[in-house]
């Protein structure tokens, strides 16, 4: 059991997902007892077993489907000749739990929108990192709930925390110049999501400036801007809700 859980932690630490298949109930004869566990990886390899044979092959296929859809579910498997799985004569219910690496958000800008967004994303289970070049804003007093606060020039802030495909970057700084500085730095990272607030005029200005610096259209297409779903948001809190909604939509896609 400990070995399996260590394997799960190792997989998540490598920014990979997996499925934990657990036998949660059984009736009649079944290959394994309640509590039997098996890890299914994205390449269909496994650790542990829930009984072998056709049942296990079917569970692996269902686990891969769960990984693809990013959705856990419970399924009951009849073990009889008609099902073609096993001939034990009973049935077993397997919970297929999708396990994903923790999501992290880096909020560039500790103003009103950044503050509201930090609260919402913390509730959504994100590791929250705040970056701002103003000491008065980038403080534990203002963000007691944040996992990390970085007070530095925006172009340097992204170098101070690990960024990978499970990292979301949202740019809501206190000026066009700082937004562009943040976006340029963000585009050099492997972040899975980059979003920037702004009007059409501002976006055009920033993209034009970055294009002159050598960024290709394909690179700029990584940027979700104007950031957030169009819900008619006006206040900082409403804008934060719109942004958070887009993050959830992207994470679930």
C-alpha positions as semicolon CSV with decimal commas, in nm:
position;residue;x (nm);y (nm);z (nm)
1;X;0,000;0,000;0,000
2;X;0,276;0,244;0,096
3;X;0,460;0,157;-0,226
4;X;0,153;0,243;-0,435
5;X;0,099;0,576;-0,264
6;X;0,467;0,663;-0,306
7;X;0,434;0,583;-0,677
8;X;0,137;0,820;-0,698
9;X;0,331;1,099;-0,529
10;X;0,625;1,037;-0,760
11;X;0,397;1,055;-1,066
12;X;0,233;1,379;-0,955
13;X;0,571;1,532;-0,869
14;X;0,671;1,469;-1,231
15;X;0,362;1,667;-1,344
16;X;0,185;1,358;-1,475
17;X;-0,166;1,232;-1,403
18;X;-0,277;0,879;-1,320
19;X;-0,584;0,688;-1,208
20;X;-0,620;0,500;-0,881
21;X;-0,862;0,209;-0,927
22;X;-1,002;0,080;-0,597
23;X;-1,243;-0,206;-0,535
24;X;-1,507;-0,049;-0,310
25;X;-1,770;-0,322;-0,299
26;X;-1,828;-0,676;-0,414
27;X;-2,107;-0,932;-0,422
28;X;-2,063;-1,304;-0,452
29;X;-1,728;-1,430;-0,576
30;X;-1,471;-1,174;-0,696
31;X;-1,097;-1,187;-0,776
32;X;-0,985;-0,948;-0,500
33;X;-1,120;-0,822;-0,171
34;X;-1,262;-0,474;-0,108
35;X;-0,976;-0,224;-0,089
36;X;-0,766;-0,381;-0,364
37;X;-0,591;-0,102;-0,556
38;X;-0,423;-0,051;-0,890
39;X;-0,258;0,254;-1,044
40;X;-0,313;0,307;-1,415
41;X;-0,072;0,537;-1,601
42;X;-0,138;0,724;-1,925
43;X;0,065;0,469;-2,123
44;X;-0,165;0,191;-1,991
45;X;0,104;0,046;-1,766
46;X;-0,001;-0,039;-1,409
47;X;0,112;-0,085;-1,051
48;X;-0,078;-0,328;-0,831
49;X;-0,378;-0,535;-0,939
50;X;-0,752;-0,558;-0,893
51;X;-0,773;-0,918;-1,008
52;X;-0,610;-0,968;-1,346
53;X;-0,772;-1,118;-1,654
54;X;-1,035;-0,950;-1,870
55;X;-1,171;-0,754;-1,574
56;X;-0,839;-0,581;-1,524
57;X;-0,803;-0,508;-1,897
58;X;-1,148;-0,353;-1,901
59;X;-1,073;-0,144;-1,592
60;X;-0,750;-0,020;-1,753
61;X;-0,944;0,087;-2,063
62;X;-1,200;0,266;-1,846
63;X;-0,921;0,432;-1,646
64;X;-0,763;0,567;-1,965
65;X;-1,102;0,708;-2,063
66;X;-1,130;0,871;-1,721
67;X;-0,785;1,027;-1,770
68;X;-0,888;1,160;-2,110
69;X;-1,207;1,312;-1,973
70;X;-1,042;1,416;-1,644
71;X;-1,339;1,276;-1,458
72;X;-1,353;1,018;-1,179
73;X;-1,638;0,770;-1,166
74;X;-1,770;0,453;-1,005
75;X;-1,850;0,150;-1,219
76;X;-1,990;-0,192;-1,137
77;X;-1,859;-0,490;-1,333
78;X;-2,069;-0,810;-1,348
79;X;-1,849;-1,120;-1,329
80;X;-2,041;-1,379;-1,529
81;X;-2,033;-1,555;-1,865
82;X;-2,261;-1,297;-2,022
83;X;-2,026;-1,008;-1,940
84;X;-1,728;-1,193;-2,080
85;X;-1,508;-1,064;-1,797
86;X;-1,486;-1,338;-1,539
87;X;-1,695;-1,638;-1,444
88;X;-1,680;-1,588;-1,067
89;X;-2,054;-1,538;-1,057
90;X;-2,052;-1,215;-0,857
91;X;-1,984;-0,849;-0,928
92;X;-1,736;-0,585;-0,817
93;X;-1,759;-0,206;-0,805
94;X;-1,443;-0,012;-0,887
95;X;-1,390;0,356;-0,812
96;X;-1,171;0,512;-1,081
97;X;-1,017;0,823;-0,927
98;X;-0,831;1,063;-1,153
99;X;-0,530;1,211;-0,973
100;X;-0,374;1,524;-1,120
101;X;-0,077;1,741;-1,018
102;X;-0,156;2,051;-0,816
103;X;-0,236;2,358;-1,023
104;X;-0,044;2,678;-0,957
105;X;-0,137;3,032;-1,047
106;X;0,104;3,323;-1,065
107;X;-0,085;3,650;-1,041
108;X;0,126;3,934;-1,178
109;X;-0,021;4,238;-1,012
110;X;-0,131;4,271;-0,650
111;X;-0,397;4,535;-0,704
112;X;-0,774;4,504;-0,658
113;X;-0,826;4,241;-0,928
114;X;-0,520;4,042;-0,821
115;X;-0,640;4,041;-0,460
116;X;-0,990;3,922;-0,549
117;X;-0,854;3,659;-0,790
118;X;-0,615;3,528;-0,527
119;X;-0,901;3,455;-0,288
120;X;-1,110;3,277;-0,552
121;X;-0,828;3,065;-0,693
122;X;-0,719;2,965;-0,342
123;X;-1,073;2,836;-0,284
124;X;-1,045;2,647;-0,615
125;X;-0,740;2,461;-0,489
126;X;-0,465;2,650;-0,670
127;X;-0,124;2,713;-0,521
128;X;-0,128;3,093;-0,525
129;X;0,183;3,297;-0,603
130;X;0,164;3,677;-0,601
131;X;0,415;3,891;-0,793
132;X;0,436;4,270;-0,776
133;X;0,714;4,526;-0,791
134;X;0,562;4,734;-0,510
135;X;0,656;4,643;-0,154
136;X;0,338;4,796;-0,012
137;X;0,125;4,563;-0,225
138;X;0,338;4,248;-0,228
139;X;0,300;4,181;0,143
140;X;0,181;3,905;0,372
141;X;-0,049;4,154;0,542
142;X;-0,240;4,204;0,216
143;X;-0,214;3,838;0,107
144;X;-0,208;3,622;0,422
145;X;-0,362;3,333;0,225
146;X;-0,103;3,330;-0,056
147;X;0,144;3,042;-0,073
148;X;0,422;3,272;-0,189
149;X;0,471;3,644;-0,243
150;X;0,742;3,777;-0,474
151;X;0,839;4,143;-0,466
152;X;1,060;4,203;-0,768
153;X;1,062;4,347;-1,117
154;X;0,807;4,150;-1,317
155;X;1,065;4,032;-1,568
156;X;1,256;3,875;-1,278
157;X;0,961;3,746;-1,077
158;X;0,890;3,448;-1,305
159;X;1,249;3,330;-1,261
160;X;1,196;3,299;-0,886
161;X;0,938;3,019;-0,894
162;X;0,914;2,692;-1,091
163;X;0,682;2,715;-1,392
164;X;0,553;2,417;-1,589
165;X;0,252;2,302;-1,792
166;X;0,037;2,303;-1,477
167;X;0,110;2,669;-1,409
168;X;-0,140;2,943;-1,492
169;X;-0,012;3,299;-1,531
170;X;-0,257;3,588;-1,509
171;X;-0,130;3,939;-1,579
172;X;-0,322;4,222;-1,410
173;X;-0,051;4,474;-1,324
174;X;-0,081;4,849;-1,261
175;X;0,026;4,973;-1,603
176;X;0,060;4,890;-1,973
177;X;0,439;4,888;-1,953
178;X;0,435;4,639;-1,665
179;X;0,179;4,422;-1,844
180;X;0,408;4,405;-2,147
181;X;0,711;4,335;-1,927
182;X;0,521;4,053;-1,757
183;X;0,388;3,908;-2,082
184;X;0,729;3,906;-2,245
185;X;0,873;3,719;-1,948
186;X;0,575;3,480;-1,936
187;X;0,614;3,386;-2,302
188;X;0,962;3,252;-2,229
189;X;0,816;3,006;-1,976
190;X;0,644;2,669;-2,022
191;X;0,326;2,785;-1,851
192;X;0,017;2,596;-1,965
193;X;-0,193;2,912;-1,956
194;X;-0,110;3,281;-1,997
195;X;-0,381;3,544;-1,963
196;X;-0,358;3,924;-1,978
197;X;-0,616;4,186;-1,898
198;X;-0,667;4,474;-2,139
199;X;-0,872;4,663;-2,394
200;X;-0,847;4,589;-2,766
201;X;-0,629;4,898;-2,812
202;X;-0,390;4,795;-2,535
203;X;-0,367;4,437;-2,661
204;X;-0,288;4,558;-3,012
205;X;-0,020;4,793;-2,876
206;X;0,144;4,524;-2,661
207;X;0,134;4,258;-2,933
208;X;0,281;4,500;-3,187
209;X;0,567;4,587;-2,952
210;X;0,639;4,219;-2,883
211;X;0,627;4,138;-3,254
212;X;0,897;4,399;-3,311
213;X;1,103;4,218;-3,048
214;X;1,083;3,900;-3,253
215;X;0,786;3,714;-3,109
216;X;0,595;3,515;-3,369
217;X;0,217;3,512;-3,413
218;X;0,212;3,149;-3,302
219;X;0,375;3,249;-2,974
220;X;0,133;3,535;-2,915
221;X;-0,159;3,299;-2,976
222;X;-0,073;3,137;-2,644
223;X;-0,211;3,445;-2,472
224;X;-0,573;3,452;-2,355
225;X;-0,666;3,818;-2,387
226;X;-0,875;3,994;-2,287
227;X;-0,855;3,746;-2,003
228;X;-1,171;3,594;-1,859
229;X;-1,510;3,483;-1,985
230;X;-1,742;3,752;-2,118
231;X;-2,001;3,783;-1,840
232;X;-2,034;4,160;-1,848
233;X;-1,803;4,198;-1,548
234;X;-1,730;4,551;-1,428
235;X;-1,604;4,550;-1,069
236;X;-1,267;4,399;-0,969
237;X;-1,449;4,115;-0,796
238;X;-1,666;4,042;-1,101
239;X;-1,361;4,051;-1,328
240;X;-1,186;3,806;-1,093
241;X;-1,488;3,573;-1,117
242;X;-1,476;3,592;-1,498
243;X;-1,104;3,512;-1,499
244;X;-1,146;3,224;-1,253
245;X;-1,426;3,081;-1,466
246;X;-1,196;3,077;-1,769
247;X;-0,923;2,905;-1,567
248;X;-1,165;2,631;-1,466
249;X;-1,283;2,592;-1,828
250;X;-0,923;2,558;-1,950
251;X;-0,828;2,318;-1,670
252;X;-1,128;2,096;-1,748
253;X;-1,086;2,102;-2,124
